Amino acid sequence: FPLGTHLILGLPIAFLIRANKVLMVLFTMPVNPSTVPFIYPFQCWLGSLLMGSPIKLKVLRESFKKVFADPSWAAVKDLGYDILIPLLLGGVVFGLTMGVFGYFASLGMVQRYRMKKEARLRRKLSVAATREKTINLRIEDIGGNSPNSKS
């Protein structure tokens, strides 16, 4: 489909479901002019394979040349249902697969980030507690009362 459509559709959906808009844009950007010639024919081939009548990639590349030369809705419409239905089916399957992969990849990254953040906080608290003990011991060595001691 004409480039930019995924952003036009994705941003309102991200607002509706209160998703991270920056991540939505970043994860939809792989579909750009340099990757579309590979992704669209693959999605169409995948869809046709799932429908039981695989279309050869060479035929798909030829069909998509017009769309790549003129990225408009008219050029997409000219592809016909033989190409559009498998393209949509393949796009849904590919998108869901990549979405699940992206979810688990980002989940792992978020969990590692949170563990590192928690470890840093524990180290800071440990250092602060050690410093406080050292200060209290020095005060006691001087002969004063520690702020935490009971008099």
Disulfide bonds with the S-S distance in Angstrom:
none
